[in-house]
Amino acid sequence: MKSRFIEVEKLEMPMVEIEKMLNVFLLRIAKGYSQYELSFLLGQEDFYIRKIEDITHTLEYKIEKSNILRQIFNCEFAAIVPNTNVTPSYTIKIFEHKDETEGITYKAEKVFADGTVKEIATFGTEDKELLLPSESTVTEEEVTAWILAKCQTDYFNESKAALQILKDYEAELEQPIRPLFLANALKSCNGTKGLPKINRKKDDNARFVYNIISNK
């Protein structure tokens, strides 16, 4: 059984993209967003971020995704896109550890020219229902009630992205909510048991958006 981290010799992604991924990882952990929650806010399929944070994949954060990430984390591009011309110079090294079930955990280190090593992050596959530490105190029931109330207005007459819905609710509450609770609330509005039906579809930018479907 392997019990230690082993350096990954061949990386599929360019180093600048790996560092960008690590920057976003640190931002989402600080915000308390799981892989699934960030995928949801980006308007992508459930395991989009899981794939990006798996270094065996070649999926990258393209420029349009970086723009949405800036809105999600309320940050500048510099927090996402690494400056490759900084001094002192450094390289990024990635290590992996496989457990008994062949699950892989990665560890990233920044190695400076003088030999100094700084650990960046340890990351791997997260459970879809994972709730990371968050400042939010809003319950899932409260989020669901808000969505149901909005269904009684014209709020969903126009398609809205998950990030817009989240920001609208947070602006009303003046506090953060968990994206997982919002995702579950939107999914629960499926037209059964007298509930309204909210449609999910891709827009022209290949981003999931939500709008109401009348039961009449």
VEXGUMI-456151 format. One line per 3 residues: number of its first residue (from 1); their letters; for each residue x, y, z of C-alpha. Coordinates in nm, 2 decimals, always signed. Example, Ala and Ser with C-alpha at 12.3 -4.5 7.8 and 13.67 -1.06 7.14 Angstrom:
REM residues 2
1	as	+1.23/-0.45/+0.78; +1.37/-0.11/+0.71
//
This chain:
REM residues 216
1	mks	+0.00/+0.00/+0.00; +0.13/+0.34/-0.10; +0.14/+0.57/+0.20
4	rfi	+0.33/+0.88/+0.07; +0.29/+1.14/-0.19; +0.48/+1.08/-0.51
7	eve	+0.57/+1.36/-0.75; +0.37/+1.36/-1.08; +0.63/+1.37/-1.35
10	kle	+0.40/+1.44/-1.65; +0.13/+1.69/-1.63; -0.14/+1.71/-1.90
13	mpm	-0.23/+2.08/-1.83; +0.01/+2.37/-1.90; +0.17/+2.49/-1.57
16	vei	+0.00/+2.83/-1.60; -0.34/+2.66/-1.62; -0.26/+2.44/-1.32
19	ekm	-0.17/+2.75/-1.12; -0.49/+2.92/-1.23; -0.68/+2.61/-1.11
22	lnv	-0.50/+2.63/-0.78; -0.58/+3.00/-0.74; -0.95/+2.93/-0.80
25	fll	-0.94/+2.63/-0.56; -0.81/+2.86/-0.28; -1.07/+3.12/-0.36
28	ria	-1.36/+2.87/-0.34; -1.23/+2.71/-0.02; -1.21/+3.06/+0.14
31	kgy	-1.56/+3.13/+0.02; -1.69/+2.79/+0.15; -1.79/+2.66/-0.19
34	sqy	-1.76/+2.29/-0.29; -1.67/+2.16/-0.63; -2.04/+2.10/-0.71
37	els	-2.15/+2.45/-0.58; -1.89/+2.63/-0.80; -2.00/+2.42/-1.10
40	fll	-2.36/+2.53/-1.03; -2.27/+2.90/-1.01; -2.07/+2.88/-1.33
43	gqe	-2.38/+2.73/-1.50; -2.20/+2.40/-1.58; -2.27/+2.03/-1.53
46	dfy	-2.24/+1.89/-1.18; -1.88/+1.76/-1.21; -1.73/+2.04/-1.41
49	irk	-1.50/+2.17/-1.13; -1.42/+1.81/-1.02; -1.28/+1.75/-1.37
52	ied	-1.08/+2.08/-1.37; -0.93/+1.99/-1.03; -0.83/+1.65/-1.16
55	ith	-0.49/+1.70/-1.32; -0.54/+1.40/-1.55; -0.80/+1.61/-1.73
58	tle	-0.72/+1.89/-1.98; -1.03/+2.10/-1.90; -0.93/+2.46/-1.83
61	yki	-1.08/+2.79/-1.72; -1.12/+2.98/-2.04; -1.15/+3.36/-2.05
64	eks	-1.53/+3.36/-2.03; -1.52/+3.14/-1.72; -1.26/+3.37/-1.56
67	nil	-1.50/+3.66/-1.61; -1.78/+3.47/-1.42; -1.53/+3.37/-1.15
70	rqi	-1.45/+3.73/-1.09; -1.82/+3.80/-1.03; -1.85/+3.49/-0.80
73	fnc	-1.55/+3.58/-0.58; -1.57/+3.96/-0.63; -1.20/+3.97/-0.72
76	efa	-0.97/+4.10/-0.99; -0.81/+3.89/-1.27; -0.48/+3.90/-1.08
79	aiv	-0.64/+3.67/-0.81; -0.71/+3.41/-1.07; -0.46/+3.45/-1.35
82	pnt	-0.10/+3.40/-1.23; +0.17/+3.65/-1.31; +0.45/+3.44/-1.47
85	nvt	+0.70/+3.73/-1.45; +0.72/+3.77/-1.07; +1.04/+3.75/-0.87
88	psy	+1.17/+3.55/-0.70; +1.10/+3.29/-0.97; +0.94/+2.96/-0.87
91	tik	+0.80/+2.64/-1.01; +0.49/+2.44/-0.92; +0.52/+2.08/-0.83
94	ife	+0.23/+1.84/-0.80; +0.23/+1.52/-0.59; -0.03/+1.24/-0.57
97	hkd	-0.13/+0.99/-0.31; -0.35/+0.68/-0.39; -0.55/+0.52/-0.11
100	ete	-0.66/+0.16/-0.08; -0.96/+0.23/-0.32; -0.74/+0.40/-0.58
103	git	-0.88/+0.74/-0.48; -0.63/+1.01/-0.55; -0.54/+1.31/-0.34
106	yka	-0.31/+1.58/-0.48; -0.07/+1.81/-0.31; +0.07/+2.12/-0.48
109	ekv	+0.39/+2.30/-0.37; +0.56/+2.62/-0.49; +0.94/+2.57/-0.51
112	fad	+1.15/+2.89/-0.52; +1.48/+2.94/-0.69; +1.66/+2.95/-0.35
115	gtv	+1.52/+2.61/-0.26; +1.24/+2.74/-0.03; +0.93/+2.53/-0.05
118	kei	+0.58/+2.65/+0.02; +0.28/+2.42/+0.03; -0.01/+2.56/-0.17
121	atf	-0.30/+2.32/-0.13; -0.41/+1.96/-0.09; -0.71/+1.87/-0.30
124	gte	-0.90/+1.58/-0.46; -1.25/+1.45/-0.53; -1.53/+1.60/-0.31
127	dke	-1.87/+1.46/-0.24; -2.15/+1.63/-0.42; -2.34/+1.71/-0.10
130	lll	-2.03/+1.84/+0.08; -2.09/+2.15/+0.29; -1.77/+2.34/+0.36
133	pse	-1.74/+2.59/+0.65; -1.94/+2.90/+0.56; -2.05/+3.23/+0.70
136	stv	-2.41/+3.15/+0.59; -2.67/+3.09/+0.86; -2.96/+3.06/+0.61
139	tee	-3.13/+2.72/+0.62; -3.23/+2.52/+0.31; -3.60/+2.55/+0.41
142	evt	-3.56/+2.93/+0.40; -3.40/+2.92/+0.06; -3.67/+2.70/-0.08
145	awi	-3.94/+2.93/+0.06; -3.78/+3.22/-0.11; -3.77/+3.04/-0.45
148	lak	-4.14/+2.94/-0.41; -4.23/+3.30/-0.33; -4.05/+3.42/-0.64
151	cqt	-4.24/+3.17/-0.85; -4.56/+3.36/-0.76; -4.42/+3.67/-0.92
154	dyf	-4.28/+3.75/-1.26; -3.92/+3.69/-1.14; -3.87/+3.37/-1.35
157	nes	-4.05/+3.50/-1.65; -3.71/+3.58/-1.79; -3.43/+3.32/-1.78
160	kaa	-3.18/+3.38/-1.50; -2.84/+3.22/-1.43; -2.78/+3.06/-1.09
163	lqi	-2.53/+3.33/-1.00; -2.78/+3.60/-1.07; -3.04/+3.43/-0.85
166	lkd	-2.79/+3.38/-0.57; -2.68/+3.74/-0.58; -3.05/+3.87/-0.59
169	yea	-3.13/+3.67/-0.28; -2.81/+3.77/-0.10; -2.88/+4.13/-0.18
172	ele	-3.23/+4.10/-0.02; -3.09/+3.92/+0.29; -2.77/+4.12/+0.31
175	qpi	-2.59/+3.79/+0.40; -2.46/+3.49/+0.21; -2.65/+3.17/+0.12
178	rpl	-2.52/+2.82/+0.04; -2.53/+2.75/-0.34; -2.62/+2.39/-0.26
181	fla	-2.94/+2.49/-0.09; -3.03/+2.71/-0.39; -2.95/+2.43/-0.64
184	nal	-3.17/+2.19/-0.44; -3.45/+2.45/-0.42; -3.45/+2.50/-0.80
187	ksc	-3.44/+2.13/-0.86; -3.74/+2.07/-0.62; -3.96/+2.29/-0.84
190	ngt	-4.03/+2.01/-1.08; -4.41/+2.05/-1.13; -4.50/+1.76/-0.90
193	kgl	-4.73/+1.77/-0.59; -4.86/+2.11/-0.69; -4.52/+2.27/-0.71
196	pki	-4.43/+2.52/-0.98; -4.21/+2.39/-1.26; -3.88/+2.57/-1.32
199	nrk	-3.71/+2.48/-1.65; -3.33/+2.45/-1.68; -3.18/+2.49/-2.02
202	kdd	-2.86/+2.60/-2.18; -2.84/+2.96/-2.31; -2.64/+3.09/-2.61
205	nar	-2.32/+3.08/-2.40; -2.37/+2.71/-2.31; -2.46/+2.82/-1.95
208	fvy	-2.75/+2.67/-1.76; -3.03/+2.92/-1.69; -3.37/+2.89/-1.52
211	nii	-3.71/+3.01/-1.61; -4.07/+2.93/-1.51; -4.29/+2.69/-1.71
214	snk	-4.66/+2.76/-1.67; -4.88/+2.47/-1.56; -5.18/+2.63/-1.73
//
